[in-house]
Amino acid sequence: MAAEPDVVLVRRAKAGERAAFEQLVRRHQDRVYCVARTVVRSAEDAEDVAQETFIAVLRHLDTFQESAAFTTWLHRIALRKAYDHVRRRVPEPVDPAGAAVAGLEARDRDPIGTGLAQTHLLEAIGELEQGFRDAVLLVDVAGLGVDDAAAALGIAPGTVKSRVFRGRATLARILGTRGLGSASD
Amino acid sequence: MTPPDPTHPPEDALFDLVEGSLDAARARSIEQHLAACDECSTLVESARAGATAARGADLSMPADASHRLHLALADTWDELHATSRPLPAAPAHTTRRWSRRLVPALAFALLATIAGTSILAVDERPGGGRDAEEEVTQREDADVSTGTSADLLQPERSRDLATNEKSARSGAESGAAGTASPAVAPQEDGGGPVSAEAPGGPGGPPPAPPGTGDHAGSPGGVTATTPSTTQPGPDEAEPVPEPDPDPETCVLTFGQYRLVLPDGSVPDRVIDGPLGMFIVCG
């Protein structure tokens, strides 16, 4: 089953092959977790969102239309679950001291490649305005094409492009101010 | 929203430029503009850096979280596919078919009996320290099918135990120790029996619902009678408060249900027993 396209795994899962569905999950769980983590900003909540997402996918797999990309459907569900989770959550007090310490630790390390740096990268993406954040998440983090991201977000492809462009530029500025990653300004 | 500056390339075109998906002619035109426009060139450089950073986001799901995810999905898969699984063929042997129908019925009856007996296992606790976990109410037209303590079981209506417990406690301590109505069994420690039947049995005067304070019963004990009763029977020495507006008796249910006493008092403690049944104890 290695390297089988998503559409094949989906068909096999619909036919009752549990291993095919498990393969599908393992292929996309990290991306879904990453997207969720960026939105909900908590590892525990991201796990819940990822679980809710894949359970929803499993329960409604029979309704999935193969004319669309599986990743489009998957990440649309993931974003919706993540924002639902945010809306349900009681806001927690911000710990600026803790965040500052974590930032200092991150700068001592290779910006990209460590868990902590990854966490701060996702936090920086999470600071973007929602429209830019969702576009960057789907295109750059989840790896969706522009058209698929547009379908998932319900907006025009040209709008996705401009939002991703703006989101990337803003992200670079945020990272630059934190000393994380390279920044042009 | 300000209209885009016509001298600057649109952002979707700049996106295509960063992605390298512009046609050659268009790309050259934009590059020429960037060479002369610091604002756009800075923006494009920032976008390139942001793209590099965002594409580097690769936070893997923790192993334990992944494990839990797959366990949850396995359960869901089993649930979904178990419901669609065809029922096994009925055995040809008639006696076994007959047994298949009878055994569940007998099991249910046995469980009902056990539940009824368990409810009666009430220890009389000295003092007023009731630790009622379930609201105790009573059905007005007590559906006393068995006339046993199983009649005490009623579907739980609310979990407002604090309020009911407080009221029940005050009521339980105010009355004399009650004794059983005819449809009760003695408590495990010989304390006051428990009965869900309204004083006087079906159709008798309604019991005191929790919160009214007019509860009878030994302190800490479970009683089945009206506030002033010391013996079973329909005779009531005191006026009976309005019955619980939701009088419904359930002999046995799985899950939450309430122990109902005629006087509305709350048993000392109601805990979950095997198979979801409540066991009342002191």
Interface residues (C-beta under 8 A of the other chain):
Chain A: G16 R18 F21 E22 V25 Q29 D30 Y33 C34 R37 T38 A43 E47 A50 Q51 F54 I55 L58 R59 I112 G113 G115 Q118 T119 L121 L122 A124 I125 V136 D140 V141 G158 T159 K161 S162 V164 F165 R166 G167 R168 A169 T170 L171 A172 R173 L175 G181 S182 A183 S184 D185
Chain B: P10 E11 D12 L14 F15 D16 V18 T42 L43 E45 S46 A47 R48 A49 G50 A51 T52 A53 A54 R55 G56 A57 D58 L59 S60 M61 P62 A65 S66 R68 L69 H70 A72 L73 A74 T76 W77 L80 H81
